[in-house]
């Protein structure tokens, strides 16, 4: 039997690859009011569609919808209602895929926004509580060992969440998922790190499939986007080598990415 030479299986890597479309998958983390939703709405090179699960984000969208170019409409599915479950959100995403909506967004060089992963996880917790007649830990209430959340329940929520994350990664267009942060402190109250506001192991795994993980912050009235570790949060980027950018739009980030401007020079 003829043996295949190892070198014949390799494809030469081209170091000067030209980016034709803005198709990054970004995890955007930050405290409430740090500008996550606003940054997503500053993309105007194509249509922007929000799966809005945060009630506070709806207020921001009312401001963003004004004065947008005709070729870049901002649309939204309001999914923040307590009557809507995680299953309802997942069904909506699946139907949009079947209808070719994501292909349309890709063709128009658009952007999909999931705002936020934190609230999607909260809906998952509520759904498990309802389905399984269990109660998540609550302040001021004694835990009932027969009805408390167990490993199998948290594992189910994690599985649902990562199904959605995998779907985001497979989208043919650019996508941003936002997430809230929680501050982890030591015994003396000093900040050790900032982690995604999720339960258990989910907070340590959520960023694995995102090559771009940015931290949004506001300093002296100016919006900051950190691409490298900052404020005890492990921001990271494989598209940009700069540590941070100040008062920029998502249009600017898209243009820098397409021009292979890793330093984000003005």
N, C-alpha and C positions, 0 to 999 in steps of 0.2 A: 504494500500500500504506500502510495506517495505521501510523504509528510509535508504539511504546509509550513513554510518558513515563517517564523514569528514576525519578521519585519513586513511581511505581506499583509498582515492583519492590522497594521497601524496606519492611521490617517495623519498626514502631516498637519501640524498646528500652524495656523496663520496668525501671527502676532498682531497684524494690523487689520483686524476685523472691523468692518464698517457697520455701525448700528443703523439699521434702516428704520426701525420703529421704537418708540418709547414703550417698552414692554416689561419694565421692572416690576417685581412683586415686593412691596415695601410694608414692613411692620412699623407703624408710627406710634411711639409710646409717649406718654406725658401725663402730668396732673390735669385735673379739671381746669379749663380756661387757659391751657398752654398753647392753644391754636391748632390743634390736630385737624379738626373739621374744617376750619378756615383755610388751612394750607391745601387741603384736598380740593376745595372749591376754587382755588386760584389757577387750576388747569383749564386752559381755553384753546388748546390745539385740537380739540375734538370734544364730543359729548361726554358728560360726566353723569354717572348714575349712582345714587346712594341707596344702599340697604340700611336704612336709618333705624337702629335699635335703641339709641340713646335719646331720651326725650329732650335733653338740653340741646342736642345738636340741631333739632328742628328750628330753634330760634336763630341759630347761625345761618341755616340754609335760607331763611327768609331774606337775609341781607345779601347773601351770595347770588341769589337768582336774578338780582337787578343788573342791568347793563351788560349782560353777557352777549357775545357775538352770536349771530344767527346760526352759524355752523357749529356752535358748541353749546347746545342746550343743557340745562341742568335738570335732571329728573330724579324722582325719589319714590321708593316704596317705604311708607311709614309703617314700621314693624315694632314700634315701642309699646303698643297697647298690652296691658297685662292679660288681655283675653287671648292674645296670640301666643302660641307655644313655639318651642324650638322646632317641632315637627312642621308647623305651619311655615316657618322661615325656610326650612330645608325643601319643602314641597314647592315653594315659590321659586327658589334657586333652580331646582330641577326643571320646572316648567319653562323658565326663561331659557335654559340651555336647549331644551327641545324645540322651542320656538325660534332658535337661531339668534337670540338677542346678543349673546356674547360675541358671536361671529360678526354681527353688525357693528358692535362697539369696536372690535378690532379693525374692521375695514375702514372705519371713520377715525382711526387713531385715537380712540377714546379711552376712558378710565372708569373702572368699577371700584366703588368704595364700600367696605364693610365697617360700619361705625355703630357699635364697637364689639370686639371679641369678648370683652368683659361682660357686657350685657347679654350676649348670646349664651355665655356660660351660665349666667344667672337664670336665664330662661330654662336651660337644661336642668339646673338644680330644682327649680320649681316643678318641672314636669316629672322628674323622678319622684319627688315628694308626693305628688298627686297620684301617680300611677301605682307606686309601691306602698302607699300609706305610711311613709316614714317622714321624720322631721329633721331638717338640718339643724346644726347647733345654733341656739339662740341665746342672746344675753338675758339673764334674769330668769331663765327657765331651767328646771332640773331635767337633765337628759333621761329619757326613757330608754333603757337598754334594749327593749323589744322593738322600739320604733325608730331608733336612731339610724343615721346614715352609716352604711358600712362600706368596706372596700369595693364590693361589687357595684355599689351605686356610684361612687366617685369614678370607678373605672368605666362605667357606661357613659357618664358625662364626658370623660376624656376621649373616649372613642368617637362620640358624636362630634365633638369639637375638632378633632383631627381629621375627620371626614370632610368637614367644611374647609379646613386649612388646605388639605390636599386638593380640593376642588379649586380653591383660589390659585394654587400653584399651577394648575393645569389650564387656567383660562388663557385664551389666545390673545388677550389684550393686557395692558397694564392694570395693576390692581393695588389698592392700599387697604390694609386692615389696621384699624386703630385699637389701642388698648390702654387702659388706665394703669397707673403705677401704685404700688404700696411701698412704704418705707420700712426696711428691716433694721432694727436697732439691737445693740448689745445690752448687757446688764446695767451699764452705766448710762444708757440712753443715747449713746453716740450712734450716728448713722453708719451702718455696715454696708448696706447696698440698697438699691431700689429694684424691685422685682415687679413683673406684671401682676396685676390684681386678679389672681386666679387661685384655685385651691390646690394644695399639695404639689405633687410632681409636675402638674401642668405648667406652673409658673417657670419651671426650669427647662421645659421642652418646647414651649410655644414658638420660640424664635429659630428653631433648628432649620426649618425649611425656607426661611427668608434669608436671601443673601444681603438684603438691605434692611437694617434695623436702626431707625433714627430716634433720637430723643428731642422732643419739642419742649421748649422752655421760654420764659419771658424774663428778660433782665433789663432793668431801667427802661421799661416801656418798649423794648425792642424784642421781636421774636427771634429766637435762636434755634437752629437745627444742628444737632451734634451728630456727627458720623463716626466718632470714635468714643471710647469710654469717657463718660463725664458724669459728674454728680452721683457717683456710685452706681451708675447704670451702664451695662455693657453694650453700648451702641456699637454697630459695626457696619462696614461697607466694603463691597468688592468692586463697586463702580467708581467710588471717589476716594482719593487719598487725603483730602483735606479733613481737618478735625472738626470744623464747624462752618456754617454759613449764617449770615445775619440778614433778617428782613428780606428773604427771597421768596419767590413764588414757585409753584410746582412747574410752571412753564419754564422758569429758569433752570430748574433741575433737569427737566426733560431735554432742553436744548444743550446743556452741558454734557449730558449723557450721550446724546446723538453725535456731538462733536468730539467725543472722547476727551473732554476737558476734565480730567480727574481732579484737578485742583480747584475747580469752580471759579476760575478767574473771571473778572468782570469785563 
